[in-house]
Amino acid sequence: MGGVPHGTIAFVPLRYGDEVVGGAETLARNLAEELHRRGWPVEIITTCALDPYTWEDHFPPGEEYIRGIKVTRFPVRGRVRTKRRVFLLERSINEGRRVSRRKQEYWISNVTFSEGLYRFLEEHREDYRAFIFTPYLFGTTYTGMRIARERGLVIPCLHDEPYARLEIFREMMRRARGILFNSEPEMELARRLYGEDIRGMVVGMGFDDFSGDAERFRAKFDLQGDMILYCGRRERAKNTPLLLRYFCNYLERSGRDLKLVLTGAGEVSTPYAYQEHIVDLGYVSERDKLDAYSAASVLVHPSVNESFSIIVLEAWLAGTPCLVHGRCAVNRHHVERSQGGLWFEDWPHFYECLDLLLRDRALARRMGEEGRSYVLENYSWDRVIENFERALDEFGL
Amino acid sequence: MPDMPDMPEEGGDAVEDIRIGDEEIDVKEIMSRIDRRISSRAGAPEYVEEPLEELDRKGRRVEKSEMFRGPMQELALSLQFARTYAEVTADYAIGSRRKVVGPLIALVKRVMRKLMRPYMEAVFQQQREFNRQLLQIVEQLNQLILRDRARSHPGQVNRLEFLERWGPDFDGSVEMLGEAASLFRGFSGLVELGAGRGEFLEAARRAGIEATGIEGDPDLAAACQERGLSVILADPLDYLEQAPPKSIPAVFARELGERGAAQDLHYALTLMAGRLEKGALAVFINRRPTSFFGAEAAFRDPTVMRLIHPETLVFLLKQAGFAGADFRPYPGGEEGKAQQAREAAAKALAELEKDAPGIGAAWEEFTAPALYLVEARR
């Protein structure tokens, strides 16, 4: 390894690369690239993993440059859920049962482990201005933060979930030199869980304005008529089964001719009687995703566990109103502040809110415009980088 | 876009119908109004939520869309099915409907499955691998098709906006298209491929001729539908492909072959020949490439790829199996200017003709009407 330029900031996401899909990873990549564009010395220290389910090594270990940023990868030992003990521990944590500190340590050491990465951090701790780990819920972040000590910052991408209440994470957050939050509700959650005196600041992620081409999207995928959109992983944790259920009920109750278009990874179990109305496009390119936002009448985001919601903010940039789950503090915060959509917590509210957005096109358009103004005003890169610089100053780095 | 059904109005005066005017948006206030509406309509049939399995079992009760479903959507649906059933497994749910002996039957089934599993798995493994490979091939082909479709799309040109600005100049007004529409008197079931803003459909309506337009651009189709014109939102080629053989009695198209890939014209004509009834009338109006006014209008349109010479179109029609194809000039939007140019130069050209024979004919061609009309029979 050559010398590390003075003042280099190292981002340590668990996965890194253009093929990687995931909120925390996208956030780290975009922030690192923007800092690099502005002349900051930035490096990426990561693992060889790509698949968030198997955690198998996919990328070759070693160094490579991605858009001018040096990326160093280390082999990873995946989540050893097959071990009965780890599986049982995970289940206990998820059920909110008390798990001893020793068992928590054992569990986290099995949730991704990279010996090479840890050795590198040990050897080069003094060479970097700061190490920024993300997200909180992995062994590489937990162990990495311990190794990086006073140079360790974390972008936790925190959700209100049983894992977040573990003692090991409480200790990690309290010991961190600084925590970079994505939104105010996320910071409030952390303060509730870990104490008011944790060192944290909201930084977020910036967005570049774009212009989606709705017609191109419709022509490419042969989609006509009204459509609502869901983007992201399709899994129980993201509430996609609830969305499918509500959507099919909506079709039945409203009589509208409507499609639900889904993009992203994961299986979608489409009911046979609704095959015509549910279009699963799977993984689509970035361009297709941006075009999809423009083509959609409404973006629906049913997840209750979000720390930032890139998808919602991108949809607003395209001028599309959003219907979010009211129990997701972050999304509700965005909607209340922006006036860019509505929220639901149960079926009648889903029905009424979606119906209003589809019926009153002028209102939907205005909400989309309000959302767009909100993103441009609050999440410009200038503003985010300013927040980032202020945070480093605040943390004395 | 299809018309949205009106919301059922229930509940009478006590129910607040949420209407947001031009006032500043306040989502908290809107949500409060929604809360009040839900409280006042507690127990309304819309608010009864059914489990997905129940809805699926009953199937959709509401009338299915009459919207045209394109081949890509068919492919996407089939792929969804294929993905669902590709993973062949013996692990299906075992049970029995019999009340008394049911548990025993289920137990026997489970034991049988356990005994047979090694043999079944060997076959299933091969089937799974085959399905996987086949699915992969289809997915790759699908990606190739999607890529080509995305590349061939004319980008971000808003055709409706463009035609509203420039259309009357060259695209033909309702009045100008009246003559072409009148050719279809006596024909029922006329189809216009690529209805645009619906000028021809309007002209046909005025002439008392029933016609349906096929338009692939959702904005244009919606604009037509808003004016009460009968338009199906579909790509004209997709529409022709799905139409039964010899089912269309008359067809009209403007700017045939001027957009899209070059080979689309040959393909469209062959398709048309197959889908038109015997004796069906086909009329096309295209821009005349030798006319200054025709070429000028074409160069102004960012989606036009090429102009088709009238003789070429007649030749291709005959080759595709049409009879009696012939063309004649047809006035375009700037016919007034063209007429003026012809008349203004007539005297001078007569003089020049003595020294430069043929110059009059060349000038006439140059200032000819911007469009030409081809009439053919199947």
Contacts between the chains, C-beta under 8 A, distances in Angstrom:
chain1	res1	chain2	res2	distance
A	211	B	156	7.4
A	213	B	155	7.2
A	213	B	156	5.0
A	215	B	153	7.2
A	215	B	156	7.5
A	215	B	158	7.9
A	215	B	217	7.1
A	215	B	218	7.1
A	215	B	219	7.7
A	216	B	150	6.4
A	216	B	153	4.8
A	216	B	155	7.2
A	216	B	156	7.3
A	218	B	218	6.3
A	219	B	149	6.3
A	219	B	150	7.7
A	219	B	153	4.7
A	219	B	216	7.5
A	220	B	72	8.0
A	220	B	146	5.6
A	220	B	149	4.9
A	220	B	150	4.5
A	220	B	153	6.7
A	221	B	72	6.3
A	221	B	73	7.8
A	221	B	76	7.0
A	221	B	146	7.1
A	222	B	70	3.9
A	222	B	71	7.1
A	222	B	72	3.2
A	222	B	73	4.6
A	222	B	76	7.4
A	223	B	73	7.1
A	224	B	1	7.6
A	224	B	67	6.0
A	224	B	68	7.4
A	224	B	70	7.6
A	224	B	218	6.3
A	224	B	233	5.1
A	224	B	234	7.9
A	225	B	1	5.8
A	225	B	2	5.9
A	225	B	65	7.4
A	225	B	67	5.9
A	225	B	233	7.6
A	226	B	1	7.0
A	226	B	4	7.6
A	241	B	52	7.9
A	244	B	52	6.5
A	245	B	49	7.6
A	245	B	51	7.3
A	245	B	52	4.6
A	246	B	49	7.6
A	248	B	52	5.9
A	248	B	55	5.1
A	248	B	56	7.7
A	249	B	49	5.3
A	249	B	50	6.1
A	249	B	55	6.7
A	251	B	60	7.0
A	251	B	62	7.1
A	252	B	50	7.3
A	252	B	55	6.2
A	252	B	60	7.2
A	252	B	61	6.9
A	252	B	62	6.7
A	253	B	45	7.3
A	253	B	46	4.4
A	254	B	5	7.9
A	254	B	7	7.8
A	254	B	46	7.5
A	255	B	5	5.1
A	255	B	62	4.9
A	256	B	4	6.4
A	256	B	5	6.5
A	257	B	2	5.5
A	257	B	4	7.9
A	257	B	65	4.6
A	257	B	67	6.7
A	267	B	83	7.9
A	268	B	80	7.9
A	269	B	84	7.8
A	270	B	80	6.0
A	270	B	84	7.5
A	271	B	52	5.7
A	271	B	53	7.9
A	271	B	55	6.7
A	271	B	56	3.8
A	272	B	56	5.9
A	273	B	55	6.7
A	273	B	56	5.0
A	273	B	58	7.4
A	273	B	59	4.3
A	273	B	60	5.2
A	274	B	55	7.6
A	274	B	56	7.2
A	274	B	60	7.0
A	275	B	77	5.6
A	275	B	80	6.6
A	275	B	81	7.4
A	276	B	64	7.0
A	276	B	65	7.4
A	276	B	69	7.5
A	276	B	77	7.0
A	279	B	73	7.4
A	279	B	76	5.9
A	280	B	76	7.7
A	280	B	80	5.6
A	281	B	76	7.4
A	288	B	150	7.8
A	335	B	27	6.1
A	336	B	27	6.3
A	336	B	28	6.6
A	339	B	25	4.5
A	339	B	26	7.0
A	339	B	27	5.2
A	341	B	27	7.2
A	342	B	27	6.3
A	342	B	30	6.6
A	342	B	31	6.5
A	342	B	34	7.5
A	343	B	31	7.0
A	347	B	47	6.8
A	347	B	49	4.0
A	348	B	38	4.7
A	348	B	46	7.6
A	348	B	47	4.3
A	349	B	34	6.5
A	349	B	38	6.8
A	351	B	46	5.6
A	351	B	47	6.8
A	352	B	18	7.7
A	352	B	34	4.8
A	352	B	37	6.3
A	352	B	38	6.2
A	353	B	34	6.4
A	355	B	7	6.7
A	356	B	18	5.7
A	356	B	30	7.6
A	356	B	34	7.2
A	358	B	4	7.2
A	359	B	4	7.3
A	359	B	7	6.1
A	360	B	18	8.0
A	360	B	19	7.4
A	360	B	20	6.1
A	363	B	20	4.7
A	363	B	25	7.4
A	366	B	25	5.9
A	367	B	25	6.3
A	367	B	27	7.8
A	370	B	25	5.9
